[in-house]
Amino acid sequence: MVTFRLIDVPVDIDRDAARRAAEEELSDPKYRDARPSFLQQIGQWLGEQLEKLLNSLSSDVPGGIFGVVLIVALLVVLVVVIRVRTGKIAGSARAGRVVFGGQRKSAADYRRSAAEAAAAGRFDDAVRDRFRAVVRALEERALLDTRSGRTADEAAAEAGLLLPNVADRLRQGARLFDDVHYGGREGTEAAYRTLTELDERCRRERPVAMAAP
């Protein structure tokens, strides 16, 4: 019986031939299908980097990984709060709380529509139009300049500088307007009467800049 020993079989594989053989083997569809996509590779890399970052921070932060997560969450909340107060979100919210949303009517027209709404029990409309009558009357007296985009709080603050005796009442009236028009609260007869009194008081007040010495 003839036997062969493996050490007697010469093995001499050319480098180019080995490379071609490897390329042919790796070109098999089964390898291509098993390879992760480009996006999967990126996601995997980002996950690894995030894990390294969290692991490095968790050793220095009280509470370990949970402490890191809590800090990140607080930072996110802080950024959102800052954007709400000073960024585009705040600008959008402010732009939506103006006193006059469309073309202005005269103060007398606002008073008339407010009185009609109150008589019909529609105190939401009555509150809105009576406060608009207050602001429009101040514009007609040139105590406020006629400009778009003014909020109720701004109107109250600006007018209160010239009419300090009713400054507090103006701020209260602005809150009533905002609560009904933007806050979703129901208008009441009491709120309407408060604004009616404010309107009458403002009409009688003389601005400090024009007061007699």
C-alpha positions in Angstrom: 0.0 0.0 0.0 1.3 3.4 -1.0 1.0 6.2 1.5 1.5 9.9 1.0 2.7 12.4 3.5 1.5 16.0 3.3 5.0 17.3 4.0 6.1 15.7 0.8 3.5 17.7 -1.4 5.0 20.9 -2.6 3.0 24.0 -1.9 3.9 27.0 -4.0 1.0 29.4 -4.6 1.7 32.5 -6.7 0.8 35.8 -5.0 -1.3 37.0 -7.9 -3.1 33.8 -8.2 -3.9 33.9 -4.4 -5.2 37.5 -4.8 -7.4 36.4 -7.7 -8.7 33.5 -5.8 -9.6 35.6 -2.8 -11.4 38.2 -5.0 -13.4 35.5 -6.7 -14.4 34.1 -3.3 -15.4 37.5 -1.9 -17.4 38.4 -5.0 -19.8 35.6 -4.1 -23.3 37.3 -3.5 -23.5 35.7 0.0 -20.7 38.0 1.2 -22.1 41.1 -0.5 -25.5 40.5 1.1 -24.0 40.0 4.5 -22.1 43.3 4.3 -23.7 46.2 6.2 -24.9 49.2 4.2 -23.1 52.5 4.2 -25.7 54.0 6.5 -25.5 51.0 8.8 -21.8 51.5 9.0 -22.2 55.2 9.9 -24.8 54.4 12.5 -22.6 51.7 14.0 -19.6 54.1 14.2 -21.7 56.8 15.8 -23.0 54.4 18.3 -19.5 53.3 19.2 -18.4 56.9 19.6 -21.3 57.7 21.8 -20.8 54.7 23.9 -17.1 55.7 24.4 -18.1 59.2 25.3 -20.7 58.1 27.9 -18.3 55.5 29.3 -15.6 58.1 29.7 -18.0 60.6 31.4 -19.8 58.1 33.6 -16.6 57.4 35.5 -16.4 61.1 36.5 -20.1 61.9 37.0 -22.0 60.9 40.2 -24.5 58.3 39.4 -22.6 56.8 36.5 -24.4 56.5 33.2 -27.7 57.5 34.6 -26.1 60.8 35.9 -24.8 61.5 32.4 -28.3 60.9 30.9 -29.9 63.2 33.4 -27.4 65.9 32.7 -28.0 65.7 29.0 -31.7 65.8 29.5 -31.4 68.9 31.6 -29.2 70.6 29.0 -31.8 69.8 26.3 -34.6 71.3 28.5 -32.4 74.4 29.1 -31.8 75.0 25.4 -35.6 74.7 24.7 -36.4 77.2 27.4 -33.9 79.7 26.1 -35.2 79.3 22.6 -38.8 79.8 23.8 -37.9 83.0 25.6 -35.5 84.6 23.1 -35.6 82.8 19.8 -37.9 82.3 16.9 -40.5 80.5 19.1 -40.8 83.5 21.3 -41.1 85.8 18.3 -43.9 83.6 16.8 -45.8 83.5 20.2 -45.4 87.3 20.5 -46.6 87.9 17.0 -49.7 85.9 17.7 -50.8 88.0 20.7 -51.4 91.3 19.1 -54.4 93.5 20.0 -55.5 94.3 16.4 -55.4 91.3 14.1 -56.8 93.1 11.0 -57.9 96.5 9.9 -58.6 98.9 12.8 -62.0 100.4 13.4 -62.6 103.6 15.3 -62.8 103.6 19.1 -66.5 104.5 18.9 -67.1 101.5 16.6 -65.4 99.2 19.1 -67.4 100.5 21.9 -70.6 100.0 20.0 -69.8 96.4 19.0 -68.7 95.7 22.6 -72.0 97.0 24.0 -74.0 95.0 21.5 -72.1 91.8 22.4 -72.6 92.4 26.1 -76.3 93.0 25.6 -76.5 89.6 23.8 -74.5 87.9 26.5 -71.5 87.4 24.3 -69.0 88.6 26.9 -66.0 87.1 25.1 -66.6 89.5 22.2 -67.5 92.3 24.6 -64.2 92.0 26.5 -62.2 91.9 23.3 -63.8 94.9 21.7 -63.9 97.0 24.8 -60.2 96.7 25.4 -59.6 97.4 21.7 -61.7 100.6 22.2 -59.3 101.6 25.0 -56.2 101.1 22.9 -57.7 102.7 19.8 -58.8 105.7 21.7 -55.3 106.2 23.0 -54.1 106.0 19.4 -56.6 108.6 18.3 -55.4 110.9 21.0 -51.8 110.3 19.8 -50.8 108.9 23.2 -49.9 105.7 21.3 -48.5 105.6 17.9 -50.6 103.6 15.3 -48.5 100.6 14.5 -49.1 97.0 13.9 -47.9 94.1 16.0 -48.4 95.8 19.4 -49.5 93.4 22.2 -51.9 94.2 25.0 -49.0 94.2 27.5 -47.0 96.6 25.4 -50.0 99.0 24.9 -50.6 99.0 28.6 -46.9 99.7 29.5 -46.5 102.5 26.9 -49.8 104.2 27.8 -49.0 103.8 31.5 -46.0 106.0 31.2 -48.2 109.0 30.1 -51.2 108.0 32.2 -49.6 106.9 35.5 -52.8 107.2 37.4 -54.3 104.4 35.4 -51.2 102.3 34.8 -52.2 99.5 37.1 -55.7 99.4 35.6 -54.2 99.3 32.1 -52.1 96.3 33.0 -55.2 94.6 34.5 -57.1 95.3 31.4 -54.4 93.8 29.2 -54.5 90.6 31.3 -58.3 90.4 30.9 -57.9 90.7 27.1 -55.1 88.1 26.9 -56.9 85.7 29.2 -60.1 85.8 27.0 -58.6 86.3 23.5 -55.6 84.0 23.8 -55.9 82.1 27.1 -59.2 80.5 26.3 -61.0 81.8 29.4 -64.7 82.8 29.2 -65.5 86.5 29.2 -67.6 87.7 32.1 -69.9 90.6 32.7 -67.6 91.7 35.5 -64.6 91.7 33.2 -66.6 93.8 30.6 -67.6 96.3 33.3 -64.0 96.6 34.5 -62.9 97.4 30.9 -65.7 99.9 30.5 -64.6 101.7 33.6 -61.1 101.7 32.4 -62.1 103.1 29.0 -64.0 105.9 30.7 -61.2 106.6 33.1 -58.6 106.8 30.3 -60.8 109.3 28.4 -60.8 111.6 31.4 -57.1 111.4 32.2 -54.7 113.9 30.9 -51.2 112.7 30.1 -48.4 113.9 32.4 -46.5 115.4 29.5 -49.4 117.7 28.8 -50.6 118.4 32.3 -50.8 122.0 33.4 -48.1 123.1 35.9 
